[in-house]
Amino acid sequence: MMVTPINRFSGLASGMDIDSIVKGLMMAHRKPLDVLKQKKQLIEWQREDYRDMNTKLWDYRNNKLFNFKLEGNLSSRTATSANADIITARATGDAQVGQLNIKVNNVATAATNRSASDIRANSSFDPTKTLASQAANLAGTLTQVTPATNPPTYETYEIKINGSNVITIDPNVDSLNDVIARINANTNVTAFYEVGSTGGLVSFTSKQTGKVNGANKDSANITFENVKGNFTTDILKITGAGTAATDASVDINGVTGITKKSNTFTINGVELTLNPLTPAGSSTTVTVKTDTDKMVESIKGFINDYNEILKTMQDKINESRFQGYLPLSDEQKKEMKDSDIELWTKRARSGLLRNDSYLSQAVSGMRMAIMAQVETGSKDYKTLSSIGIETGQYVENGKLYLTDEKKLRKAIEENPDAVIAMFTANGNGDADQSDVGIAERIYDQLKITLDGLTSRAGTAVSLSDNSVLGKRLYEMDKEIDKWNVRLNEIENRYYRQFTAMESAISRYNSQSLYLANAFGGA
């Protein structure tokens, strides 16, 4: 509701400073509104603190902790080939510790084919010019359109290679280079034209090794199909089957005749790459071991990230609250220096999350997660202390320390699976969660915390705020609007009263002046 402002007089008749008087009278009336604005500012600051904490916890949970708890990221393995000239090896996250004894029966090769004879009639052939313009320089004969035209025009051709989509060739506009580029872009073979000692030949090589050719992708040879015309046979001179592809064949740990289309394949979590020049019958051994150094560094990273987020929450929980410092009003700021305003504001918004229940619950849950034992399947390695990780003094509220790195390394080397399970195990669904890893427990605990913070204060990316604090601020905004209307009405009432007084004094002064003039001259 809007209040129409009234005409205001500045005290010309009375000689009084009406604006200052009204301002002084309104100060008392504005005090409840100032208190309301201070409360609103405190809630806004508190919401900002909640949202900032929400963002930090979300980043820790969904980036750092999530990545760490993936077994593949913590379970580090190295694979070493005894003879890298025969086979190179790389361990993936699923690699199992052990040894692979590998014999190479043969490597995978790609199918090839080429022109059986020179596609040129003479050395004047230019592969960059249209086939029509080079008709006289081709060994093969292009099919002319009938009836004949002068200059002659030629029929289009259609071909398929390895069952590809139809490739259309128009000799009137396409050069040999255009045809080769179209084949390379639309088929699973690579073609090129070169002039050598045997003449000008077009060569074809499958882009993949192994028996991946033909319409059904299971042929050893590159297949050519003349859909319209005989371009591949008449012009490109492809008449034979070419050289057939072979699949790679290896024997591993007594299992014979394992075939693969490519020379790079994965066995038991180990990516193996056969050297294409490896002679048949070559053999070597690949050894897979736990990468102790990398696991130690990953666990150190977990400790650092854990301590950092724990400190972030504890700093807020323990932050001092200065009760005598309330948000400054605009009027108060006008009378202070910028440095004083900054210091005051810093103290006014300090401790707004002191002893907060959501953060306190999160800290408590995280500490319980790291202190409880985990059923890892090992009688020796069930707790962090058993692998050399301890909590600090009581006043440090659960801060982690790697106090014995040798103990951690020994545990990893003796039973890496138990160490991994201690952090990342998902558990079997039992209510006691005794077989759930530490990282998984913290991950679940922080989900509860984040849900609570969001319901309390929303998030920084929320399009609308239906949180508890958001609703409270909305109600306070409505209350402030009502107060502004009420104060405007009171102020207008004062001005009406002073305006009436000024009018009365003005009339009195006019009458006095009239009487003085009327009787003073007599």
PAMARLUM-504636 format. One record per residue (C-alpha): x, y, z. Coordinates in Angstrom, 1 decimal, padded with zeros to 4 digits. Last residue first. Layout:
BEGIN
{{X, Y, Z}},
...
// end
This chain:
BEGIN
{{-003.4, 056.8, 013.6}},
{{-000.5, 055.2, 011.6}},
{{000.0, 052.4, 014.1}},
{{-003.6, 051.5, 014.1}},
{{-004.0, 050.0, 010.6}},
{{-000.4, 049.0, 010.0}},
{{000.0, 047.3, 013.3}},
{{-003.4, 045.6, 012.8}},
{{-002.5, 044.3, 009.4}},
{{000.9, 043.1, 010.6}},
{{-000.7, 041.3, 013.4}},
{{-003.3, 039.7, 011.1}},
{{-000.6, 038.5, 008.7}},
{{001.5, 037.1, 011.6}},
{{-001.5, 035.2, 013.0}},
{{-002.3, 033.8, 009.5}},
{{001.3, 032.6, 009.2}},
{{001.3, 031.2, 012.7}},
{{-001.9, 029.2, 011.8}},
{{-000.4, 028.0, 008.5}},
{{002.8, 026.9, 010.2}},
{{000.9, 025.1, 012.8}},
{{-001.2, 023.3, 010.2}},
{{002.0, 022.4, 008.3}},
{{003.5, 021.1, 011.6}},
{{000.5, 018.8, 012.1}},
{{000.5, 017.7, 008.5}},
{{004.2, 017.0, 008.7}},
{{003.8, 014.9, 011.7}},
{{001.0, 012.9, 010.0}},
{{003.2, 012.4, 007.0}},
{{005.9, 011.0, 009.1}},
{{003.4, 008.6, 010.8}},
{{002.0, 007.4, 007.5}},
{{005.5, 006.9, 006.1}},
{{006.4, 004.9, 009.2}},
{{003.4, 002.6, 008.7}},
{{004.2, 002.1, 005.0}},
{{007.8, 001.3, 005.8}},
{{006.8, -001.0, 008.6}},
{{004.5, -003.0, 006.3}},
{{007.3, -003.4, 003.7}},
{{009.6, -004.6, 006.5}},
{{007.0, -007.2, 007.5}},
{{006.8, -008.5, 003.9}},
{{010.6, -008.7, 003.7}},
{{010.6, -010.5, 007.1}},
{{008.2, -013.1, 005.7}},
{{010.5, -013.7, 002.7}},
{{013.5, -013.9, 004.9}},
{{011.8, -016.6, 007.0}},
{{010.9, -018.6, 003.9}},
{{014.5, -018.5, 002.7}},
{{015.8, -019.4, 006.2}},
{{013.7, -022.6, 006.2}},
{{014.4, -023.4, 002.6}},
{{012.0, -022.8, -000.3}},
{{014.5, -020.7, -002.2}},
{{014.0, -020.5, -005.9}},
{{016.5, -020.8, -008.7}},
{{018.9, -022.6, -006.4}},
{{022.6, -022.3, -007.5}},
{{023.9, -021.0, -004.1}},
{{022.0, -023.7, -002.3}},
{{019.1, -023.8, 000.1}},
{{019.4, -022.6, 003.7}},
{{017.9, -025.1, 006.1}},
{{016.7, -027.7, 003.7}},
{{020.0, -027.5, 001.8}},
{{022.0, -027.8, 005.0}},
{{020.1, -030.9, 006.1}},
{{020.4, -032.6, 002.7}},
{{024.1, -031.8, 002.7}},
{{024.5, -033.3, 006.2}},
{{022.7, -036.5, 005.3}},
{{024.8, -036.9, 002.2}},
{{027.8, -036.2, 004.3}},
{{027.2, -039.4, 006.3}},
{{026.9, -041.6, 003.2}},
{{030.3, -040.4, 001.9}},
{{031.9, -040.7, 005.3}},
{{030.7, -044.4, 005.5}},
{{031.9, -045.1, 002.0}},
{{035.3, -043.6, 002.7}},
{{035.6, -045.8, 005.8}},
{{034.6, -049.0, 004.1}},
{{031.4, -050.9, 004.8}},
{{031.9, -054.3, 006.4}},
{{030.5, -053.4, 009.8}},
{{027.5, -051.8, 008.2}},
{{025.4, -052.8, 011.2}},
{{022.2, -052.9, 009.1}},
{{023.7, -055.5, 006.7}},
{{023.8, -054.5, 003.0}},
{{026.7, -056.6, 001.9}},
{{029.3, -053.9, 002.3}},
{{030.5, -051.3, -000.2}},
{{034.2, -051.7, 000.5}},
{{036.2, -048.5, -000.3}},
{{038.4, -047.6, 002.7}},
{{039.1, -050.8, 004.6}},
{{038.4, -052.8, 001.5}},
{{041.5, -051.3, -000.2}},
{{043.7, -052.1, 002.8}},
{{042.3, -055.6, 002.9}},
{{042.8, -056.1, -000.8}},
{{046.4, -054.9, -000.5}},
{{047.3, -057.7, 001.9}},
{{051.1, -058.2, 002.5}},
{{052.4, -055.4, 000.3}},
{{049.7, -052.9, 001.3}},
{{050.1, -053.8, 005.0}},
{{053.9, -053.5, 004.9}},
{{053.6, -050.1, 003.2}},
{{051.2, -048.8, 005.9}},
{{053.5, -050.1, 008.7}},
{{056.5, -048.4, 007.0}},
{{054.5, -045.2, 006.9}},
{{054.0, -045.1, 010.6}},
{{052.4, -042.0, 012.1}},
{{050.2, -041.1, 009.2}},
{{048.2, -038.6, 011.1}},
{{044.4, -037.9, 011.2}},
{{042.7, -035.1, 013.0}},
{{039.9, -036.4, 015.2}},
{{039.0, -033.4, 017.4}},
{{042.5, -031.9, 017.8}},
{{041.8, -031.3, 021.5}},
{{041.7, -035.1, 021.9}},
{{045.3, -035.5, 020.6}},
{{045.8, -036.8, 017.1}},
{{044.1, -039.7, 015.4}},
{{046.3, -042.5, 014.1}},
{{047.2, -044.1, 010.8}},
{{049.9, -046.9, 010.8}},
{{048.0, -049.7, 009.0}},
{{046.6, -051.3, 012.2}},
{{045.7, -047.8, 013.5}},
{{043.4, -047.3, 010.6}},
{{041.4, -050.4, 011.7}},
{{040.7, -053.9, 010.3}},
{{044.0, -055.2, 009.1}},
{{045.3, -058.2, 011.0}},
{{042.3, -060.5, 011.0}},
{{041.7, -059.9, 007.4}},
{{038.4, -060.3, 005.7}},
{{038.0, -056.5, 005.6}},
{{035.5, -056.2, 008.5}},
{{036.0, -052.5, 009.2}},
{{036.8, -051.2, 012.7}},
{{035.3, -048.0, 013.9}},
{{037.5, -045.0, 014.5}},
{{037.4, -043.5, 011.0}},
{{033.6, -043.7, 010.6}},
{{032.9, -042.5, 014.2}},
{{035.0, -039.4, 013.6}},
{{033.1, -038.7, 010.4}},
{{029.7, -039.1, 012.1}},
{{030.7, -036.7, 014.9}},
{{032.0, -034.1, 012.5}},
{{028.8, -034.4, 010.4}},
{{026.6, -034.1, 013.5}},
{{028.4, -031.0, 014.7}},
{{028.0, -029.5, 011.3}},
{{024.2, -030.1, 011.2}},
{{023.8, -029.1, 014.9}},
{{025.6, -025.8, 014.6}},
{{027.8, -025.2, 017.7}},
{{028.7, -021.7, 016.3}},
{{027.2, -021.3, 012.8}},
{{026.7, -017.5, 013.2}},
{{030.0, -017.3, 015.0}},
{{031.3, -014.1, 013.3}},
{{028.9, -012.0, 011.3}},
{{029.1, -009.0, 013.7}},
{{032.8, -009.4, 014.3}},
{{033.7, -009.1, 010.6}},
{{031.1, -006.3, 010.3}},
{{032.8, -004.3, 013.0}},
{{036.3, -004.7, 011.5}},
{{035.1, -003.7, 008.1}},
{{033.1, -000.7, 009.4}},
{{036.1, 000.4, 011.4}},
{{038.4, 000.2, 008.3}},
{{035.8, 002.2, 006.2}},
{{035.6, 004.9, 008.8}},
{{032.4, 005.5, 010.8}},
{{029.7, 008.2, 011.0}},
{{028.0, 007.3, 007.7}},
{{028.0, 003.6, 008.7}},
{{025.7, 004.3, 011.6}},
{{023.1, 005.9, 009.4}},
{{023.2, 003.0, 006.9}},
{{022.6, 000.6, 009.8}},
{{025.4, -001.5, 011.2}},
{{024.8, -005.2, 011.8}},
{{025.0, -006.1, 015.5}},
{{028.2, -006.5, 017.6}},
{{027.5, -006.8, 021.3}},
{{027.1, -010.6, 021.1}},
{{030.5, -011.3, 019.6}},
{{030.3, -015.0, 018.7}},
{{033.6, -016.8, 018.5}},
{{034.0, -019.6, 015.8}},
{{034.0, -023.1, 017.3}},
{{031.5, -024.7, 015.0}},
{{032.8, -022.7, 012.1}},
{{036.4, -023.6, 012.7}},
{{035.3, -027.2, 013.3}},
{{033.7, -027.4, 009.8}},
{{036.7, -026.2, 007.9}},
{{039.1, -028.2, 010.1}},
{{037.2, -031.4, 009.2}},
{{037.3, -030.5, 005.5}},
{{041.1, -030.0, 005.6}},
{{041.8, -033.1, 007.8}},
{{039.8, -035.3, 005.4}},
{{041.5, -033.9, 002.3}},
{{045.0, -034.4, 003.9}},
{{044.2, -037.9, 005.0}},
{{042.7, -038.9, 001.6}},
{{045.8, -037.5, -000.2}},
{{048.1, -039.5, 002.1}},
{{046.0, -042.6, 001.2}},
{{046.5, -041.9, -002.5}},
{{050.2, -041.3, -002.0}},
{{050.5, -044.7, -000.2}},
{{048.6, -046.4, -003.0}},
{{050.9, -044.9, -005.6}},
{{054.0, -046.0, -003.8}},
{{052.7, -049.5, -003.2}},
{{051.9, -050.2, -006.9}},
{{050.7, -053.7, -006.4}},
{{052.3, -056.1, -008.8}},
{{051.5, -057.7, -012.2}},
{{054.3, -059.6, -014.0}},
{{054.2, -060.2, -017.7}},
{{056.3, -063.1, -019.1}},
{{057.7, -063.6, -022.5}},
{{057.3, -065.8, -025.6}},
{{058.1, -065.7, -029.3}},
{{056.6, -068.6, -031.4}},
{{055.8, -066.4, -034.4}},
{{058.1, -063.5, -034.8}},
{{057.1, -060.2, -033.2}},
{{057.1, -057.4, -035.8}},
{{053.6, -056.2, -034.9}},
{{054.8, -055.8, -031.3}},
{{051.9, -057.2, -029.3}},
{{050.1, -054.9, -026.9}},
{{048.7, -056.2, -023.6}},
{{046.3, -054.3, -021.4}},
{{046.1, -056.2, -018.1}},
{{042.8, -056.5, -016.3}},
{{042.7, -060.3, -016.6}},
{{043.5, -060.1, -020.3}},
{{043.0, -056.9, -022.3}},
{{043.7, -056.4, -026.0}},
{{046.2, -054.6, -028.3}},
{{047.3, -056.6, -031.3}},
{{043.8, -056.4, -032.6}},
{{041.2, -059.0, -033.8}},
{{042.0, -061.3, -030.9}},
{{042.4, -065.1, -030.7}},
{{043.3, -067.2, -027.7}},
{{044.7, -070.5, -029.2}},
{{046.0, -072.1, -026.1}},
{{045.3, -071.7, -022.4}},
{{048.4, -072.9, -020.6}},
{{049.2, -069.6, -018.8}},
{{048.4, -067.6, -022.0}},
{{048.7, -068.9, -025.5}},
{{048.4, -066.2, -028.2}},
{{046.8, -065.7, -031.6}},
{{046.3, -062.3, -033.3}},
{{043.8, -062.4, -036.1}},
{{045.1, -062.5, -039.7}},
{{044.2, -060.4, -042.7}},
{{044.3, -061.8, -046.2}},
{{046.5, -060.4, -048.9}},
{{044.7, -059.5, -052.1}},
{{041.6, -061.3, -053.4}},
{{042.5, -060.6, -057.0}},
{{041.1, -058.4, -059.8}},
{{041.4, -054.8, -058.7}},
{{042.4, -052.9, -061.9}},
{{041.3, -049.5, -060.6}},
{{039.6, -048.6, -063.9}},
{{038.1, -051.9, -065.2}},
{{037.9, -054.0, -062.0}},
{{037.1, -051.4, -059.4}},
{{034.9, -049.3, -061.8}},
{{032.8, -052.0, -063.2}},
{{029.5, -050.3, -063.8}},
{{026.8, -049.9, -061.1}},
{{027.0, -051.9, -057.8}},
{{030.6, -053.0, -058.3}},
{{031.4, -054.7, -055.1}},
{{034.9, -054.9, -053.5}},
{{035.7, -057.0, -050.5}},
{{038.9, -056.6, -048.4}},
{{040.0, -060.1, -047.3}},
{{039.9, -061.9, -044.0}},
{{036.1, -061.7, -043.7}},
{{034.2, -061.2, -040.5}},
{{032.8, -057.7, -040.9}},
{{029.5, -058.9, -042.2}},
{{029.7, -056.9, -045.5}},
{{033.4, -057.8, -045.8}},
{{036.3, -057.0, -043.5}},
{{037.0, -057.4, -039.8}},
{{039.3, -060.5, -039.8}},
{{042.2, -058.9, -038.0}},
{{043.8, -055.5, -038.1}},
{{041.8, -052.3, -038.5}},
{{042.0, -049.5, -041.1}},
{{042.1, -052.1, -043.9}},
{{044.7, -051.3, -046.5}},
{{044.1, -050.5, -050.2}},
{{046.6, -049.6, -052.9}},
{{046.0, -047.8, -056.2}},
{{048.8, -048.4, -058.7}},
{{050.7, -046.3, -061.2}},
{{053.5, -048.4, -062.6}},
{{055.6, -051.4, -061.5}},
{{058.6, -049.3, -060.6}},
{{056.4, -046.9, -058.6}},
{{053.7, -044.3, -059.2}},
{{051.5, -043.9, -056.1}},
{{047.7, -043.8, -055.4}},
{{046.3, -044.2, -051.9}},
{{043.5, -046.0, -050.2}},
{{042.7, -046.5, -046.5}},
{{039.9, -049.0, -045.6}},
{{037.0, -048.8, -043.2}},
{{034.9, -046.9, -045.6}},
{{033.4, -043.4, -046.0}},
{{036.2, -040.9, -045.6}},
{{039.0, -042.9, -047.2}},
{{036.8, -044.0, -050.1}},
{{035.7, -040.4, -050.7}},
{{039.4, -039.2, -050.6}},
{{040.3, -041.9, -053.1}},
{{037.5, -040.9, -055.5}},
{{038.5, -037.2, -055.3}},
{{042.2, -038.1, -055.9}},
{{041.1, -040.0, -059.0}},
{{039.3, -036.9, -060.3}},
{{035.6, -036.4, -060.0}},
{{033.5, -034.0, -062.2}},
{{032.7, -035.9, -065.5}},
{{034.0, -039.2, -064.0}},
{{031.1, -039.2, -061.6}},
{{031.7, -041.7, -058.8}},
{{029.1, -042.7, -056.3}},
{{030.0, -044.6, -053.1}},
{{027.2, -046.8, -051.9}},
{{027.3, -047.4, -048.1}},
{{030.1, -049.7, -047.0}},
{{029.9, -053.5, -047.3}},
{{033.7, -054.0, -047.2}},
{{034.0, -051.6, -050.2}},
{{030.9, -050.7, -052.1}},
{{030.8, -049.2, -055.7}},
{{028.7, -047.0, -057.9}},
{{029.7, -045.6, -061.3}},
{{028.4, -042.6, -063.2}},
{{028.2, -042.8, -067.0}},
{{030.5, -040.6, -069.1}},
{{030.3, -037.5, -071.3}},
{{032.0, -037.2, -074.7}},
{{032.9, -033.8, -076.1}},
{{031.0, -034.2, -078.2}},
{{028.1, -036.5, -077.2}},
{{027.5, -040.2, -077.8}},
{{023.9, -041.5, -077.5}},
{{024.7, -043.0, -075.1}},
{{026.7, -042.0, -072.1}},
{{030.3, -043.2, -072.3}},
{{031.7, -046.0, -070.2}},
{{035.3, -045.3, -069.1}},
{{037.9, -047.6, -070.6}},
{{040.8, -048.9, -068.6}},
{{044.4, -048.1, -069.2}},
{{043.7, -044.4, -068.5}},
{{045.5, -041.6, -070.4}},
{{042.8, -041.2, -073.1}},
{{040.1, -040.9, -070.4}},
{{042.1, -038.2, -068.5}},
{{039.6, -035.3, -069.1}},
{{036.8, -037.6, -068.1}},
{{038.7, -038.8, -065.0}},
{{038.7, -035.2, -063.8}},
{{042.1, -033.8, -063.0}},
{{044.2, -034.3, -059.9}},
{{045.2, -037.9, -060.8}},
{{047.1, -036.7, -063.9}},
{{047.8, -039.4, -066.5}},
{{050.6, -038.3, -068.9}},
{{052.7, -041.3, -068.0}},
{{050.8, -043.5, -070.4}},
{{047.8, -045.9, -070.4}},
{{047.6, -045.7, -066.7}},
{{046.0, -048.1, -064.2}},
{{049.2, -050.1, -064.1}},
{{048.5, -053.7, -063.2}},
{{047.0, -055.9, -060.5}},
{{045.9, -052.8, -058.6}},
{{046.2, -053.2, -054.9}},
{{044.9, -055.2, -051.9}},
{{045.5, -055.3, -048.2}},
{{044.1, -057.0, -045.1}},
{{045.5, -055.9, -041.8}},
{{047.7, -058.1, -039.5}},
{{047.2, -059.5, -036.0}},
{{050.3, -061.2, -034.5}},
{{051.1, -064.9, -034.6}},
{{051.6, -067.7, -032.2}},
{{052.7, -065.4, -029.4}},
{{053.5, -067.2, -026.2}},
{{052.5, -065.6, -022.9}},
{{053.2, -066.5, -019.3}},
{{051.0, -064.1, -017.3}},
{{052.0, -063.5, -013.6}},
{{050.1, -062.4, -010.6}},
{{048.3, -059.5, -009.0}},
{{045.0, -058.9, -010.6}},
{{044.4, -055.9, -012.9}},
{{040.9, -054.3, -012.6}},
{{042.2, -050.7, -012.3}},
{{044.2, -051.2, -015.5}},
{{047.8, -052.5, -015.7}},
{{049.8, -051.7, -018.8}},
{{051.8, -054.3, -020.8}},
{{054.3, -054.3, -023.7}},
{{054.9, -057.5, -025.6}},
{{057.7, -058.8, -027.8}},
{{060.2, -055.9, -027.7}},
{{059.0, -055.2, -024.2}},
{{060.6, -058.5, -023.0}},
{{060.1, -059.3, -019.3}},
{{056.9, -057.3, -019.4}},
{{055.9, -055.2, -016.4}},
{{052.4, -054.5, -015.1}},
{{051.9, -052.1, -012.3}},
{{048.8, -052.1, -010.0}},
{{047.0, -049.4, -008.1}},
{{043.8, -050.2, -006.3}},
{{042.9, -046.8, -005.0}},
{{041.5, -045.5, -008.3}},
{{040.0, -048.8, -009.3}},
{{038.3, -049.1, -005.9}},
{{036.4, -045.9, -006.3}},
{{036.5, -044.4, -002.8}},
{{039.1, -041.8, -003.7}},
{{037.2, -040.4, -006.6}},
{{034.1, -040.0, -004.5}},
{{036.0, -038.4, -001.6}},
{{037.7, -035.7, -003.8}},
{{034.9, -034.8, -006.1}},
{{031.4, -035.6, -004.8}},
{{032.1, -035.5, -001.1}},
{{034.8, -032.7, -000.9}},
{{033.1, -030.5, -003.4}},
{{029.7, -031.0, -001.8}},
{{031.2, -030.2, 001.6}},
{{032.7, -027.0, 000.3}},
{{029.5, -025.9, -001.4}},
{{027.3, -026.6, 001.6}},
{{029.7, -024.7, 003.8}},
{{029.3, -021.7, 001.6}},
{{025.6, -022.2, 001.6}},
{{025.4, -022.3, 005.4}},
{{027.6, -019.2, 005.7}},
{{025.5, -017.3, 003.1}},
{{022.3, -018.3, 005.0}},
{{023.9, -017.1, 008.3}},
{{024.7, -013.8, 006.6}},
{{021.2, -013.4, 005.3}},
{{019.8, -014.4, 008.8}},
{{022.0, -011.7, 010.4}},
{{020.9, -009.1, 007.9}},
{{017.3, -009.9, 008.6}},
{{017.7, -009.6, 012.3}},
{{019.4, -006.2, 011.8}},
{{016.6, -005.1, 009.5}},
{{014.0, -006.0, 012.2}},
{{016.0, -004.1, 014.8}},
{{016.1, -001.1, 012.5}},
{{012.3, -001.4, 011.9}},
{{011.7, -001.5, 015.7}},
{{013.9, 001.7, 016.0}},
{{012.1, 003.6, 013.3}},
{{009.5, 005.1, 015.6}},
{{012.1, 006.4, 018.0}},
{{014.0, 008.0, 015.2}},
{{010.9, 009.5, 013.7}},
{{010.7, 012.3, 016.3}},
{{014.2, 013.3, 015.6}},
{{013.6, 013.4, 011.8}},
{{010.5, 015.3, 012.3}},
{{012.4, 018.0, 014.4}},
{{015.2, 018.1, 011.8}},
{{012.8, 018.6, 008.9}},
{{010.8, 021.2, 010.8}},
{{013.8, 023.5, 011.5}},
{{011.8, 026.2, 013.3}},
{{011.5, 029.8, 012.2}},
{{007.8, 029.7, 012.9}},
{{006.6, 031.2, 009.6}},
{{009.3, 029.8, 007.4}},
{{009.2, 026.4, 009.0}},
{{010.2, 024.1, 006.1}},
{{006.8, 023.5, 004.7}},
{{005.7, 020.1, 003.4}},
{{003.0, 019.3, 000.8}},
{{001.8, 015.8, 001.5}},
{{003.1, 012.4, 000.2}},
{{000.5, 009.9, -001.0}},
{{000.9, 006.6, 001.0}},
{{001.4, 003.4, -001.0}},
{{000.0, 000.0, 000.0}},
// end
